[in-house]
Amino acid sequence: MDSDITEVDVSFHDILKLVEKYSGNNTARDWLRLGNNIVGFTVGAKRSHDYLGKISPNQFSDFTELFEEAFVAMNVSKINVGKTRRELSRLFFEKIERFSAYDAEAVTEAFHEATMVD
């Protein structure tokens, strides 16, 4: 998973501050405890740190629920679940400002497009 770590001016410490902030909400904390979620989130959050810094733990929790609703619609028999969860959580939080305006159906469609293999 490419993180562009040298091209983005957000430190890992900055991301950990967000994790700490969001962990005040039990649903958000539980979502962040899953290894593939936290890896994808930390990579994606580098691109959307400013937006993520403005949302509350409850809003973050709502976003994780939206992510899960879309993710469950994926055909898990045809995907590597861990890898796909990591990649889609990166995509989701990298583009969270755009996804925040989507409903679960639109996020599901974006996830399907992102996982299509020729």
N, C-alpha and C positions, 0 to 999 in steps of 0.2 A: 504494500500500500504506500503510494507516494505521498509524502507529507509536505513537500516544499518547505522544509524547515528553515532553509537558508534564505528563502524569498519572502517570508512573512514575518513581520515585526511583532509577533506575539510569542511570549515565552511559555514554556511548559508550566511554570509557576502561575502565570495568568490563567491558564486553563484549569489548574488545580483550585484556584480561587473560585471559579465558576462551579466546579464540582462541589466544593464545600458549601457554597451558597445554596445550590439546588438540593443538597442533601437534607436540608431542613424540611423537605416534603417527603413523607414516607414512600409514596409511589415513585417519585423521582429517584430517591436514594436506592430503592430496590432495583430499578431499571439500570442505574449506573453501576450496580454491583456485578452485573453480568459482564464477563471479560470482553466478549466481542462488542458489546454496546459501548463500553468505556473506551476501547481502542478506537472504534469508528468515530465516537464523539470527539475525542481529543484531537484527532487528525482533522475532522471537519470543522471543529470550533475555531481553528486557527484562521479560517477564511471568514468567519461570521462573528468574531469575538465582540465587535462593537454592538451588534444587534443583540447578541446573547447577554451581554452585560446589562442590558436595559430591561430584560424580562424577569418576572418574579419566579420563585420556586413553583408556585401553583401553575403559572403559564407553562413552565418547562414540563411539569407533570402532564399537562394537557397535550403538549407536543409529543411526549413519549407515548401517551395513549393513542394518539393519531398514528404515530409510527407503527405501533403494535397492531392496530386495526388493519393497516395496509399490509404489513408484513405477513399476517396470518393468511391473507388472501393469496400468497405466493404458493405455487405448487411445489411443496417441499420434497416430493419424490424425485424431482428433476433438478434439484439444486444442492450444493454443498451448504447446508444451513448456517454453519458457523462463519464461513467465509462470506457468504451472501449477507448475513446479518451485519457483519463488520463493515462491508462495503456500502450497504444501504444506509446504515447509521451515519457513516461518513458523508455520503451524498446528502442525506436528509438535513444534517446539521450544518453542512457546508453551505447549503442553499436554504436555510431555515426561514429567512425573510420571505422568500418566494413561497415555500411550502406552508407557511403560516396562514396564507390566504386560501389554501386548498382544503377540500373536504377529503374524507378517507378514500372515496372512489378516485379522485384525481391523483392522490398520492400513490394509490395502488397502480394506476395506469403508468405513472412516472417510474415506479419500481419495476414494472414489467418491461418497460422500454429499456431501462438501465441494465437489465439482466438478460436481454435477448442475445442469443449467440447464433451467429450465421452458420 
